[in-house]
Amino acid sequence: MSAAGIDSNELKFYVAEEEGHAEGGTLLGFWLYLMSDCLIFAVLFACYGVYGRSYAAGPSGADLFDLELVALSTGLLLVSSITYGMAMLAMEKGSKGLTLAWLAVTGVFGLGFLGATAYEFHHLIEIGAGPQRSAFLSSFFALVGTHALHVAFGALWLVVLMVQVVWKGLIPENRRRLMCLSMFWHFLDVVWIGVFSFVYLMGSLA
């Protein structure tokens, strides 16, 4: 084998090795970010646990929460997680069109969830149950609002990735980014299940 052939093979090996390191580093960094987000939500859940019954002679969760609306928004978010999973399956098959279609459906469900949350917040503020009314409502708005901001960021990220997929296709970099967004989106679903159970269901029964 010639020296040129050896050098070429070595070059390919090092390039592949560097790409593997880059992918592993990106995913590790994103896992660290998700862990920091876990800490943020843990603090917000703890605050709600402490102040969740501090009504200051104001309304309680049983007086305010519309479980039908919350069930609708919960369904929208959970279905969006399924549709994102379908997008990932399409990506694995190399289908750019199906990947984009499922991502678009995911975005629609995510926006529906945000719309329901915005309506709930507007209604509460309109009837005088804003975050300044009591410690209970302050902790409620902080927890649910932070989650909604994360979903809004995820929806924006989704649009950016769709543009990148249209422009560059399902290249390794875009696949890695879609995988990171998938972890983020499913993480928000898990957090919301906690919010729905701990805040809305327990609050309505209190």
Backbone hydrogen bonds in HBPLUS format (Angstrom, degrees):
<---DONOR---> <-ACCEPTOR-->    atom                        ^
c    i                          cat <-CA-CA->   ^        H-A-AA   ^      H-
h    n   atom  resd res      DA  || num        DHA   H-A  angle D-A-AA Bond
n    s   type  num  typ     dist DA aas  dist angle  dist       angle   num
A0006-ILE N   A0002-SER O   3.03 MM   4  6.39 156.9  2.09 148.2 154.2     1
A0007-ASP N   A0003-ALA O   2.87 MM   4  6.08 162.9  1.89 150.2 155.1     2
A0008-SER N   A0004-ALA O   2.94 MM   4  6.13 152.0  2.02 143.4 151.1     3
A0009-ASN N   A0005-GLY O   3.01 MM   4  6.26 160.7  2.05 149.3 153.8     4
A0010-GLU N   A0006-ILE O   2.88 MM   4  6.10 163.0  1.91 154.7 159.8     5
A0011-LEU N   A0007-ASP O   2.90 MM   4  6.05 152.9  1.98 143.6 151.1     6
A0012-LYS N   A0008-SER O   3.03 MM   4  6.32 158.5  2.07 148.4 153.3     7
A0013-PHE N   A0009-ASN O   2.98 MM   4  6.23 155.5  2.04 147.5 154.4     8
A0014-TYR N   A0010-GLU O   2.95 MM   4  6.24 163.4  1.98 153.7 157.0     9
A0015-VAL N   A0011-LEU O   2.93 MM   4  6.13 157.0  1.98 150.9 157.6    10
A0016-ALA N   A0012-LYS O   2.96 MM   4  6.12 164.8  1.98 149.3 153.3    11
A0017-GLU N   A0013-PHE O   2.86 MM   4  6.07 153.9  1.93 146.4 154.6    12
A0018-GLU N   A0014-TYR O   2.89 MM   4  6.05 156.1  1.95 145.4 151.2    13
A0019-GLU N   A0015-VAL O   2.97 MM   4  6.23 155.1  2.03 148.2 155.0    14
A0020-GLY N   A0016-ALA O   2.98 MM   4  6.23 153.5  2.05 145.6 152.6    15
A0021-HIS N   A0017-GLU O   2.98 MM   4  6.27 153.6  2.05 146.4 153.5    16
A0022-ALA N   A0018-GLU O   2.91 MM   4  6.14 155.4  1.97 147.6 154.3    17
A0023-GLU N   A0019-GLU O   2.98 MM   4  6.22 161.4  2.01 149.6 153.9    18
A0024-GLY N   A0020-GLY O   2.94 MM   4  6.09 167.1  1.95 149.7 153.8    19
A0025-GLY N   A0021-HIS O   2.82 MM   4  5.90 156.5  1.87 147.3 154.3    20
A0026-THR N   A0022-ALA O   2.96 MM   4  6.12 154.7  2.02 145.4 151.8    21
A0027-LEU N   A0023-GLU O   3.04 MM   4  6.28 168.3  2.05 155.4 157.7    22
A0028-LEU N   A0024-GLY O   2.94 MM   4  6.04 158.1  1.99 146.7 153.3    23
A0029-GLY N   A0025-GLY O   2.93 MM   4  6.02 162.2  1.96 145.0 150.3    24
A0030-PHE N   A0026-THR O   2.95 MM   4  6.19 149.6  2.04 144.4 153.1    25
A0031-TRP N   A0027-LEU O   2.90 MM   4  6.15 152.2  1.98 146.1 153.5    26
A0032-LEU N   A0028-LEU O   3.00 MM   4  6.31 153.2  2.07 149.3 156.5    27
A0033-TYR N   A0029-GLY O   3.03 MM   4  6.34 148.5  2.13 140.4 149.0    28
A0034-LEU N   A0030-PHE O   2.91 MM   4  6.24 158.0  1.96 150.4 155.8    29
A0035-MET N   A0031-TRP O   2.97 MM   4  6.26 150.2  2.06 145.5 153.6    30
A0036-SER N   A0032-LEU O   3.04 MM   4  6.35 149.2  2.13 143.8 151.8    31
A0036-SER N   A0033-TYR O   3.08 MM   3  5.10 117.3  2.49  94.4 109.7    32
A0037-ASP N   A0033-TYR O   2.92 MM   4  6.28 148.9  2.02 147.9 157.4    33
A0038-CYS N   A0034-LEU O   2.85 MM   4  6.16 144.9  1.97 142.5 152.6    34
A0039-LEU N   A0035-MET O   3.12 MM   4  6.47 148.2  2.23 141.5 148.7    35
A0040-ILE N   A0036-SER O   3.11 MM   4  6.47 152.3  2.19 142.9 150.0    36
A0041-PHE N   A0037-ASP O   2.99 MM   4  6.30 168.1  2.00 157.6 159.1    37
A0042-ALA N   A0038-CYS O   2.82 MM   4  5.96 146.1  1.93 143.1 153.8    38
A0043-VAL N   A0039-LEU O   3.00 MM   4  6.23 154.8  2.06 148.2 153.2    39
A0044-LEU N   A0040-ILE O   3.06 MM   4  6.40 158.2  2.11 147.3 153.5    40
A0045-PHE N   A0041-PHE O   2.81 MM   4  6.00 157.9  1.86 149.8 155.5    41
A0046-ALA N   A0042-ALA O   2.91 MM   4  6.07 153.2  1.98 142.1 150.1    42
A0047-CYS N   A0043-VAL O   2.86 MM   4  6.14 156.6  1.91 150.0 156.3    43
A0048-TYR N   A0044-LEU O   2.99 MM   4  6.22 157.1  2.04 144.1 150.3    44
A0049-GLY N   A0045-PHE O   2.83 MM   4  6.08 150.4  1.92 144.7 153.7    45
A0050-VAL N   A0046-ALA O   2.98 MM   4  6.29 142.3  2.13 144.9 154.6    46
A0051-TYR N   A0047-CYS O   2.86 MM   4  6.06 169.7  1.87 157.2 159.8    47
A0052-GLY N   A0048-TYR O   2.62 MM   4  4.88 123.4  1.94 142.4 148.1    48
A0054-SER N   A0051-TYR O   2.99 MM   3  5.13 169.5  2.00 116.4 118.6    49
A0136-PHE N   A0054-SER O   3.10 MM  82  5.18 150.0  2.19 147.9 139.7    50
A0058-GLY N   A0055-TYR O   2.81 MM   3  5.07 144.8  1.94 107.0 118.8    51
A0063-ASP N   A0060-SER O   3.06 MM   3  5.24 132.6  2.29  99.6 112.3    52
A0064-LEU N   A0060-SER O   3.18 MM   4  6.43 136.0  2.39 142.7 154.8    53
A0064-LEU N   A0061-GLY O   3.11 MM   3  5.07 130.4  2.37  95.6 108.9    54
A0065-PHE N   A0061-GLY O   2.86 MM   4  5.50 172.1  1.87 153.6 156.3    55
A0070-VAL N   A0066-ASP O   3.03 MM   4  6.34 163.5  2.06 154.5 159.8    56
A0071-ALA N   A0067-LEU O   2.77 MM   4  5.82 152.6  1.85 141.7 149.3    57
A0072-LEU N   A0068-GLU O   3.02 MM   4  6.23 149.8  2.11 140.3 148.2    58
A0073-SER N   A0069-LEU O   2.97 MM   4  6.31 164.4  1.99 153.6 156.7    59
A0074-THR N   A0070-VAL O   2.84 MM   4  5.99 153.7  1.91 146.3 154.4    60
A0075-GLY N   A0071-ALA O   2.91 MM   4  6.08 157.0  1.96 144.2 150.2    61
A0076-LEU N   A0072-LEU O   2.97 MM   4  6.28 155.3  2.03 150.1 156.9    62
A0077-LEU N   A0073-SER O   3.06 MM   4  6.31 159.2  2.11 147.3 151.9    63
A0078-LEU N   A0074-THR O   2.93 MM   4  6.15 163.7  1.96 154.1 158.9    64
A0079-VAL N   A0075-GLY O   2.92 MM   4  6.01 161.6  1.95 149.5 154.6    65
A0080-SER N   A0076-LEU O   2.99 MM   4  6.15 147.7  2.10 139.2 148.4    66
A0081-SER N   A0077-LEU O   3.16 MM   4  6.49 136.9  2.36 139.0 149.4    67
A0081-SER N   A0078-LEU O   3.13 MM   3  5.16 129.1  2.41  94.1 107.3    68
A0082-ILE N   A0078-LEU O   3.27 MM   4  6.71 146.5  2.39 140.7 149.1    69
A0082-ILE N   A0079-VAL O   3.01 MM   3  5.04 118.4  2.40  95.1 110.5    70
A0083-THR N   A0079-VAL O   2.92 MM   4  6.30 161.4  1.96 156.1 160.8    71
A0084-TYR N   A0080-SER O   2.94 MM   4  6.09 146.0  2.06 137.9 147.0    72
A0085-GLY N   A0081-SER O   3.07 MM   4  6.30 149.1  2.16 137.5 145.7    73
A0085-GLY N   A0082-ILE O   3.05 MM   3  5.02 114.9  2.49  92.9 108.8    74
A0086-MET N   A0082-ILE O   2.98 MM   4  6.41 144.7  2.11 144.7 154.9    75
A0087-ALA N   A0083-THR O   2.98 MM   4  6.31 145.3  2.10 139.8 149.2    76
A0088-MET N   A0084-TYR O   2.97 MM   4  6.35 149.6  2.07 148.2 156.0    77
A0089-LEU N   A0085-GLY O   3.02 MM   4  6.34 150.5  2.11 144.3 152.2    78
A0090-ALA N   A0086-MET O   2.95 MM   4  6.22 156.5  2.00 147.0 153.3    79
A0091-MET N   A0087-ALA O   2.89 MM   4  6.13 147.2  1.99 141.9 151.6    80
A0092-GLU N   A0088-MET O   2.96 MM   4  6.24 154.1  2.03 145.7 151.7    81
A0093-LYS N   A0089-LEU O   3.14 MM   4  6.45 139.5  2.32 139.7 150.2    82
A0093-LYS N   A0090-ALA O   3.19 MM   3  5.09 126.1  2.50  91.2 105.0    83
A0095-SER N   A0090-ALA O   3.00 MM   5  5.39 158.3  2.04 160.1 154.4    84
A0094-GLY N   A0091-MET O   2.90 MM   3  4.95 151.8  1.98 102.3 111.5    85
A0099-THR N   A0095-SER O   3.05 MM   4  6.12 156.3  2.11 145.1 152.4    86
A0100-LEU N   A0096-LYS O   3.02 MM   4  6.23 163.8  2.04 152.4 155.8    87
A0101-ALA N   A0097-GLY O   2.96 MM   4  6.18 154.6  2.02 145.6 153.4    88
A0102-TRP N   A0098-LEU O   2.94 MM   4  6.12 168.6  1.95 155.4 157.0    89
A0103-LEU N   A0099-THR O   2.97 MM   4  6.13 152.7  2.05 145.9 154.3    90
A0104-ALA N   A0100-LEU O   2.90 MM   4  6.08 152.3  1.98 145.7 152.9    91
A0105-VAL N   A0101-ALA O   3.04 MM   4  6.37 155.5  2.10 147.2 153.5    92
A0106-THR N   A0102-TRP O   2.93 MM   4  6.14 156.7  1.98 144.7 151.4    93
A0107-GLY N   A0103-LEU O   2.92 MM   4  6.20 154.4  1.98 147.3 153.9    94
A0108-VAL N   A0104-ALA O   3.02 MM   4  6.34 150.7  2.11 146.7 154.3    95
A0109-PHE N   A0105-VAL O   3.08 MM   4  6.41 163.0  2.11 154.6 157.8    96
A0110-GLY N   A0106-THR O   2.90 MM   4  6.14 156.0  1.96 149.4 157.0    97
A0111-LEU N   A0107-GLY O   2.89 MM   4  6.10 155.9  1.95 148.2 154.0    98
A0112-GLY N   A0108-VAL O   2.93 MM   4  6.18 147.3  2.04 143.2 152.8    99
A0113-PHE N   A0109-PHE O   2.98 MM   4  6.30 151.7  2.06 146.9 153.6   100
A0114-LEU N   A0110-GLY O   3.04 MM   4  6.36 158.6  2.09 146.6 152.2   101
A0115-GLY N   A0111-LEU O   2.83 MM   4  6.05 152.0  1.91 145.9 153.9   102
A0116-ALA N   A0112-GLY O   3.03 MM   4  6.29 155.4  2.09 147.2 152.8   103
A0117-THR N   A0113-PHE O   3.00 MM   4  6.29 157.0  2.05 150.3 156.7   104
A0118-ALA N   A0114-LEU O   2.85 MM   4  6.04 160.2  1.89 150.7 156.2   105
A0119-TYR N   A0115-GLY O   2.96 MM   4  6.13 155.8  2.02 145.4 152.0   106
A0120-GLU N   A0116-ALA O   3.01 MM   4  6.23 157.0  2.06 144.0 150.1   107
A0121-PHE N   A0117-THR O   2.96 MM   4  6.22 166.1  1.98 154.2 157.2   108
A0122-HIS N   A0118-ALA O   2.92 MM   4  6.07 164.6  1.95 150.1 154.7   109
A0123-HIS N   A0119-TYR O   2.92 MM   4  6.08 160.0  1.96 149.5 154.9   110
A0124-LEU N   A0120-GLU O   2.97 MM   4  6.20 163.0  2.00 153.5 157.8   111
A0125-ILE N   A0121-PHE O   2.98 MM   4  6.17 168.0  1.99 155.9 158.9   112
A0126-GLU N   A0122-HIS O   2.91 MM   4  5.98 152.8  1.99 144.5 152.8   113
A0127-ILE N   A0123-HIS O   3.14 MM   4  6.39 143.0  2.28 146.2 153.9   114
A0129-ALA N   A0124-LEU O   2.73 MM   5  4.93 152.9  1.80 161.3 152.3   115
A0128-GLY N   A0125-ILE O   3.10 MM   3  5.12 159.8  2.14 107.0 110.4   116
A0133-ARG N   A0130-GLY O   3.09 MM   3  5.58 165.9  2.11 118.6 123.1   117
A0138-SER N   A0134-SER O   2.93 MM   4  6.20 152.4  2.01 147.0 155.6   118
A0139-SER N   A0135-ALA O   2.97 MM   4  6.13 166.9  1.99 151.3 153.6   119
A0140-PHE N   A0136-PHE O   2.95 MM   4  6.13 148.4  2.06 142.3 152.2   120
A0141-PHE N   A0137-LEU O   2.88 MM   4  5.98 172.8  1.88 151.5 152.9   121
A0142-ALA N   A0138-SER O   3.00 MM   4  6.11 153.7  2.07 143.2 151.2   122
A0143-LEU N   A0139-SER O   3.06 MM   4  6.15 163.7  2.09 144.6 148.1   123
A0144-VAL N   A0140-PHE O   2.97 MM   4  6.06 166.0  1.98 163.0 163.4   124
A0145-GLY N   A0141-PHE O   2.78 MM   4  5.28 143.3  1.91 129.1 141.2   125
A0146-THR N   A0142-ALA O   3.04 MM   4  5.88 151.7  2.12 132.3 139.6   126
A0147-HIS N   A0143-LEU O   3.15 MM   4  6.40 159.1  2.19 146.3 151.9   127
A0148-ALA N   A0144-VAL O   2.94 MM   4  6.19 156.6  2.00 145.4 152.2   128
A0149-LEU N   A0145-GLY O   2.91 MM   4  6.17 153.0  1.98 147.6 154.6   129
A0150-HIS N   A0146-THR O   3.07 MM   4  6.34 151.1  2.16 144.0 151.5   130
A0151-VAL N   A0147-HIS O   2.98 MM   4  6.36 152.5  2.05 149.0 156.8   131
A0152-ALA N   A0148-ALA O   2.87 MM   4  6.15 156.3  1.93 149.3 156.0   132
A0153-PHE N   A0149-LEU O   2.90 MM   4  6.15 156.7  1.96 146.6 152.8   133
A0154-GLY N   A0150-HIS O   2.84 MM   4  6.09 154.9  1.91 145.0 152.6   134
A0155-ALA N   A0151-VAL O   2.83 MM   4  6.12 149.8  1.92 148.4 156.4   135
A0156-LEU N   A0152-ALA O   3.00 MM   4  6.27 156.8  2.05 147.4 153.4   136
A0157-TRP N   A0153-PHE O   2.87 MM   4  6.10 160.8  1.91 151.5 157.2   137
A0158-LEU N   A0154-GLY O   2.85 MM   4  6.02 147.2  1.96 140.3 149.8   138
A0159-VAL N   A0155-ALA O   3.07 MM   4  6.41 153.1  2.15 145.8 151.2   139
A0160-VAL N   A0156-LEU O   3.07 MM   4  6.40 161.6  2.11 151.3 156.1   140
A0161-LEU N   A0157-TRP O   2.93 MM   4  6.19 159.9  1.97 152.1 157.3   141
A0162-MET N   A0158-LEU O   2.92 MM   4  6.18 150.5  2.01 146.7 155.3   142
A0163-VAL N   A0159-VAL O   3.05 MM   4  6.36 155.2  2.11 149.9 155.7   143
A0164-GLN N   A0160-VAL O   3.03 MM   4  6.35 154.5  2.09 145.6 152.9   144
A0165-VAL N   A0161-LEU O   2.84 MM   4  6.09 151.8  1.91 149.4 156.8   145
A0166-VAL N   A0162-MET O   2.93 MM   4  6.16 158.5  1.98 147.9 153.7   146
A0167-TRP N   A0163-VAL O   2.94 MM   4  6.10 154.4  2.01 145.4 152.8   147
A0168-LYS N   A0164-GLN O   2.75 MM   4  5.77 172.1  1.76 152.0 154.9   148
A0169-GLY N   A0165-VAL O   2.71 MM   4  4.37 136.2  1.89 118.5 128.3   149
A0174-ASN N   A0171-ILE O   3.02 MM   3  5.40 116.5  2.43 109.9 124.7   150
A0175-ARG N   A0171-ILE O   3.00 MM   4  6.27 157.7  2.05 159.1 166.3   151
A0176-ARG N   A0172-PRO O   2.96 MM   4  6.17 156.4  2.02 148.3 154.1   152
A0177-ARG N   A0173-GLU O   3.00 MM   4  6.29 154.3  2.07 144.9 152.1   153
A0178-LEU N   A0174-ASN O   2.86 MM   4  6.05 158.6  1.91 148.8 154.5   154
A0179-MET N   A0175-ARG O   2.96 MM   4  6.17 146.6  2.07 142.2 151.4   155
A0180-CYS N   A0176-ARG O   3.01 MM   4  6.32 152.1  2.09 145.4 152.5   156
A0181-LEU N   A0177-ARG O   2.96 MM   4  6.25 162.4  1.99 151.9 156.4   157
A0182-SER N   A0178-LEU O   2.91 MM   4  6.05 145.7  2.02 138.3 148.3   158
A0183-MET N   A0179-MET O   3.07 MM   4  6.42 157.1  2.13 148.3 152.4   159
A0184-PHE N   A0180-CYS O   3.04 MM   4  6.32 159.0  2.08 148.6 154.6   160
A0185-TRP N   A0181-LEU O   2.79 MM   4  5.96 162.2  1.82 153.7 158.1   161
A0186-HIS N   A0182-SER O   2.99 MM   4  6.15 167.8  2.00 154.0 156.9   162
A0187-PHE N   A0183-MET O   2.93 MM   4  5.99 147.7  2.03 140.7 150.4   163
A0188-LEU N   A0184-PHE O   3.03 MM   4  6.35 151.8  2.11 146.7 153.2   164
A0189-ASP N   A0185-TRP O   3.15 MM   4  6.51 143.8  2.29 139.9 149.7   165
A0190-VAL N   A0186-HIS O   3.05 MM   4  6.39 157.1  2.10 149.5 154.5   166
A0191-VAL N   A0187-PHE O   2.98 MM   4  6.30 160.8  2.02 152.0 157.3   167
A0192-TRP N   A0188-LEU O   2.91 MM   4  6.06 155.6  1.97 142.3 149.2   168
A0193-ILE N   A0189-ASP O   2.98 MM   4  6.28 149.8  2.07 149.2 156.8   169
A0194-GLY N   A0190-VAL O   3.25 MM   4  6.61 151.6  2.34 144.0 150.8   170
A0194-GLY N   A0191-VAL O   3.04 MM   3  5.15 118.3  2.44  96.8 111.9   171
A0195-VAL N   A0191-VAL O   2.94 MM   4  6.35 151.3  2.02 146.9 155.7   172
A0196-PHE N   A0192-TRP O   2.74 MM   4  5.95 170.2  1.74 159.1 160.9   173
A0197-SER N   A0193-ILE O   3.00 MM   4  6.11 158.8  2.05 143.0 148.7   174
A0198-PHE N   A0194-GLY O   2.79 MM   4  5.71 165.6  1.81 152.2 156.3   175
A0199-VAL N   A0195-VAL O   2.82 MM   4  5.20 150.4  1.90 134.5 144.4   176
A0200-TYR N   A0195-VAL O   3.34 MM   5  6.86 153.0  2.42 148.8 156.6   177
A0201-LEU N   A0196-PHE O   2.93 MM   5  6.25 163.8  1.96 160.9 165.9   178
A0202-MET N   A0197-SER O   3.23 MM   5  6.43 151.3  2.32 147.9 155.4   179
A0203-GLY N   A0199-VAL O   2.95 MM   4  5.40 134.2  2.16 119.8 133.4   180
A0204-SER N   A0200-TYR O   2.87 MM   4  5.89 149.4  1.96 142.8 149.8   181
A0205-LEU N   A0201-LEU O   3.11 MM   4  6.32 142.0  2.26 142.5 152.5   182
A0206-ALA N   A0202-MET O   2.99 MM   4  6.02 123.8  2.32 138.5 152.0   183
